[in-house]
């Protein structure tokens, strides 16, 4: 097996490398989670510098009670309200 390393974005940049992974033309690559926010919006918070004070803060926010309320996956449409005339 031969592995050719192409540094300094000689073939793909961050965004295009993530797209190439999806297409199967690149395997593997390094990319950041902020780039993945183009496809999964919940990763967007990782691209904000100084948002978290440390690892424990990240863990608390990402696994705590507020994470389950704000996750697009856990959001459910509101229950339908009955009309006043139906009572």
C-alpha positions in Angstrom: 0.0 0.0 0.0 1.2 3.5 -0.9 0.0 6.6 0.9 0.6 9.9 -0.8 0.3 12.9 1.5 -0.6 16.2 -0.2 -0.3 19.0 2.4 -1.5 22.6 2.2 -4.8 21.9 0.4 -3.0 20.8 -2.8 -6.0 18.7 -3.9 -9.0 19.8 -1.8 -9.7 22.6 0.7 -11.9 22.0 3.9 -15.2 22.3 2.2 -14.4 20.4 -1.0 -12.7 17.6 1.0 -15.9 17.1 2.9 -17.8 17.0 -0.4 -15.3 14.6 -1.9 -15.8 12.3 1.1 -19.5 12.1 0.4 -18.8 11.4 -3.3 -16.3 8.7 -2.5 -13.4 10.4 -4.3 -11.4 11.0 -1.2 -10.7 8.7 1.8 -9.7 9.9 4.5 -9.2 13.6 5.2 -9.0 16.1 8.0 -11.7 18.6 8.3 -13.2 20.6 11.1 -16.8 20.3 12.5 -17.6 23.8 11.5 -17.4 22.7 7.9 -19.8 19.9 8.5 -22.3 22.5 9.7 -23.1 23.0 5.9 -24.8 19.6 6.1 -25.6 19.2 9.8 -26.5 22.7 11.4 -26.0 21.4 14.9 -22.2 21.3 14.3 -22.2 25.1 13.6 -21.7 26.0 17.3 -18.2 24.4 17.2 -17.1 27.1 14.7 -17.7 29.9 17.2 -14.4 30.8 19.0 -14.5 31.4 22.7 -18.1 30.2 23.0 -17.1 27.6 25.7 -14.8 28.1 28.7 -13.4 24.6 28.5 -14.0 20.9 27.9 -16.4 20.5 30.9 -18.4 23.5 29.7 -18.8 21.8 26.3 -19.8 18.5 27.8 -22.4 20.2 30.0 -23.9 22.1 27.2 -23.9 19.3 24.7 -25.3 16.6 27.0 -27.3 18.6 29.4 -31.0 19.5 29.6 -30.7 22.5 27.3 -29.1 20.3 24.6 -32.1 18.1 24.4 -34.5 21.1 24.1 -32.5 22.8 21.4 -31.6 19.8 19.3 -33.3 19.8 15.9 -33.7 16.1 16.3 -35.6 16.3 19.5 -37.9 19.1 18.4 -41.5 18.0 17.9 -44.3 20.0 16.3 -46.7 21.5 18.9 -49.7 19.5 19.7 -52.8 20.6 17.9 -55.1 22.9 19.9 -58.8 22.2 20.0 -60.9 25.1 18.8 -63.2 26.9 21.4 -66.3 25.8 19.4 -65.4 22.1 19.8 -65.7 22.3 23.6 
